[in-house]
């Protein structure tokens, strides 16, 4: 009989998520490869962002920056905000989210259920003017959010500049993947928002085996948000990160002395199709960014086999939480990337 154990907080349940081979998907697509899915939706709030959210809160506690009853604030497209709201509630804090315009309705409703304080760009003095003049330039944007938080007596946790974001994956996700596979990995595929997952996991794996290829996936141009095409499918919370203006460079790459090996663009419509495939073949219900990672991993496997006539030992992908957006009308004409 399995040992009985009672936990006292969801904060005790983060990490040690299962690693699953998508065997039926591999067979259907005739892949001579092992694609492994790290099912991060087993974390309490449903995504890989639980790891960074909890690590950032615990670090702020240790440094005396917050105490129960305080309000934590951050900017989010959804997943990190959801995770911060969950652990804020569990640990006795309040949470205020500056929600990225265009965040999905599902994520917005979840944040409302957690009781998050909602802020829009127009609520933060100086932000509308910054966006109109320079777009989302990270440094001045973060400075404006810091000023707003300070004026309200809130703690701005700032996932985009907080080293505990990548450190959470160096400490937990990377070792979990390495141990589960015995180090038998050829590729890591991940998408990039703040870069915490790709950089943290990638750095750990590269230090274990420099030959592991780290692939960062990003939306193809036709899959980026554009006010002119409000109905197009996009990959929410995923950024372009290669060859971007200096004000959009992700600092973690330099701060953690990390370099990825390859960048692959992925079309959102094709990623959604992969998501529908995988729930049918393997019963794994995943979100849009996770489906995009599988799409990229599939392409790598096929290309590698054609070029080198050998199979991959494994393709490691990261999977975030479950959203139903990938089940929008599949009859839409697909745009090939």
N, C-alpha and C positions, 0 to 999 in steps of 0.2 A: 504494500500500500504506500502511495506517495506521502511524503511528509506534509502534514497540514501546516499552513502558515498564514497568519493574518497580518496584513499590512496596515499601517496607520495613516498613510497619506499617499496620494498619487505621486508625490515627489520621490517615493521609494521605488517606483516602477519604471523609471526611464532607462532605456537601453536594453541590451541583450535581446534585440529583435531577431527574428528568424531569417535565415538565408535560404532561399528556395530556388531550385532549378526549374525553369519553365519548360519542362520536357515536352509537353504536348505542342506548345508553340514552336519549339525547335523542329519537331517532326513535321508539322504542317508547312513550315517554311524551308524545309530541307536544309537545315543548318548543321554543318559539321563543326559544332561549337557547343560549349557549355555556357549558357547565359544564366547568371545567378542574380536573383532579385533580393535586395535587402529590404524586407517588408517593414518600413518605418511606421506604417499606420498602426502597428501594435503598441506604439507609445500612447500614453493616456489621452493626449489631446489630438492624436492622429497624424503626426508627421515627424520628420527628421528634425524639425525646428524645436521640438521639446528639449533636445539635448542642449542646444545653445541657450535657450531661454532659461532653463533651470540653472545652468552653469553661471550665466550672467547675474542672476538673482543671488545665488549663493555667494558669488564673489563680492557683490555689493554689500551683502550682510557681513561678511568677514572683514571688510574694510570700513565698516561702520557708516556706510553711506545711506542705508535705509533701516528702518525698524517697522514692526507691524503697525498698520494703520496709515503708513505713508502711501503716496501715489507714485507709481512707476509710469513713465511715458516712453513711447517709441513710435517711429514711423514704420508702417508695414503695408504690404500688399495683401496680407491675410494670414498666412500660416504662422509666422513668428508672432504676430499679434494675438492669434488664437492661443498659442502656447504660453505667451506671457500672461494673458488673461487667466488661463487655467491655473498656472502656478502662483500667480498673485492671489487668486481666491484661496487656493489651498494653503498658502503660507501667511495669510493675514494682511495682504496689501490690496490696494485699489490699482486699477490700470486704466490709463488714458491712451487711446490710439489715434495717431494722425494717419488716417487711412488714405492709401494711394488712390487717386481717381481711377475709376474703372474696375475696382476690385469686384470680384464676383458676388452675386446676390447671396449664394450659399455661405460664403465666408462672412459677409456682413451680418447675416442672421445669426450665425454662431456667436460672433462677438457681442451682439445684442443680448443673446441668452446668457452670456457670462457677465453681463452688466457693465461692459466697458464704457468709458466716457469717450464719446466720438468727437473728433476734431477734423475739420477740413482745411485745405490749404488757406482758404480765405480767413480762417480763424487765427492764423499765425501772422502777426504784423511783418511785412516785408516779403513774405513768401510769394504772394501773387505777382508782385513786381519783379522778383527774381526769376520766376518761371517765364514771365513775359519777355524778359530781357535776355536771359542766358539759358533758359531751360533748367533742368534739374542738375545744377552744378553742385556737387556733393559738399564741398567745404563750406561755402556760404549758407547752403541750405541747413546743414547740421548746426552751424553757428546760430542761426535764427531759432531753430528748435531748442537749442540749449538755453538761449536767452529767455524764451517763453517759459520753459520748465522752471528755470531759476526764479522768475518773477512770480510763479505760482507755488513755489515751495515743493516742486515735484522733482523726482529723480529721473533724468533722461538717460536711459540705459544704452541707447545707441548701438544697435546691432551692427551697423556699418563701420564702426570704429572701435568696437569693444573686442580686445584680443581673446576674451573668453569664448567668443564665437568659434573661431578656428580651433582654439585649444580644446574645446569640448570634443571635437572629432579626433584630435591627436590622442586624447586621453581615452576615448571610448570607442567610437565607430571604427577607426582604423584598426586598433587591436582586435576588435571583434571579428572583422573581416579576415584579417591575417590568420587568426587562430582557427576560425571555422574552415578555412580553405587550406590550412597548412602552408600558406604562402604560394599556393598554386594559382597564380593570377597573371594574366597577360595584360589586361586593360582595366582601368577604372573609367566609367562614363558617368558624368554628372553635369547637371545644368547649374547655372550661376545666377544667384540673386546678389547677395552680399559677397559671395565667394567663400564663405566659411566652410561649407561641406567639402567642396572640391579641394581647397587649399589644405584644410586640416587632415582629411583622409589621405589626400595625395601625398602630402609631406611625410606622413607616417609610413605609407607604403613604399615611397621612393627610398627612404632611409633603410628600409628592410631589404629592398631589391631595386636598384636603380634602373633595371631593365623594364620594369612595369611601365606601361604607357598610360599617361594621364590625359584623357580626352575631355575637353570642355565643350558642351553643346550649347548653342544659342539659337534664338529664333531667326529664321530666314527673313529677308526684308519684307516679304509679303505677309508675314505672320506677326509683325510688330503692330502695336496699337496705332491707329490712325483715325482721327475724328472724321475724316472723309469717308471711311468705310466702317461704320459702327457695328455692322453685322458680321464682319470677318472673324474667323477663329484666330485666337491669339494664345500665347503661352504666358499666363499671368505671373507676375513676380519674377520673370526671367529676363536678364539683361544682356545686351551686347557688351562684351568686355575686352575684345581684341581690336587693336588699332582704333581706339576711341580718343576723343579730345582729352587733354590732360585733366580737365575738371571732372571727367567721368571715369578716371582710372580708379580701380579698386586698390586701395592702399595695402591691403593684406598681402598682395603678391610681393611687394617689396619688403614689407615688415617681417614677413615669414620666409623671405629669401626663397621663393617658390616659383617655378616655371612649369607650365603645362607643356605637353608634347604636341598637341594637335587641337584645332578648333573645327567643329563641324556644325554647319547650319542645318536646322531641321524645320520642315514645314508643318504648321500646326494641324492642318487638315489630315496629313499623313500620320501624324502622331496620334490624333484622335482615332483614326482607323485602327492603328495598332492597339490602342486601349480597348476598343470593341472586340478585336481579335482575342486578346489575352483573357478577357473575362469569359469568353466563350470556350477557349481551348483549355485554360487552366483554372478558371474560377477565381482569378485574381482581379479584384476590382480596384482600379487605381486612378490617379489623377492625371492631369494633362502633362505636367512636367515629367512624371514617371514614365508615361507612355512615350514621351519624346526621347527619353534615355534608352528605352527598349528599341525604338526605331533606329537610333544611332548605333546601338550595339549590333543590331541586325545587319546594318549596312557594313560595319567593320568586319563582321564574321564572313559575309559573302565576298567582300573585296579581298580580304586576306586569303581566303581559300583560292580565289581565282588567280591571285598574283603569286602565291607561294606554294600552292598545292598542298597545304597542310592545314589541319584543324587547329583551332585555338584551344588552349587548355581551359581558359574561362574568360568571360567578359563580365566584369563586375558593374552592376548598375545600382543606382540609388532610387528608392521608391518612397514617395511622400504620401500625403493622405488622400482619402477617397472623396472624389467629387464627381457628380453625375454629368458634368458639362461635356465629357467626351461622348455622351450618348445623344448629342444633338443630331439632327437629321443627317443620316449617313448617305443619303442619296445626292447630297450636294456634290457638284463636280469638283474633283480634287485638283488642286494646283500643285504641279510637280516641282519639287525643289531641285 
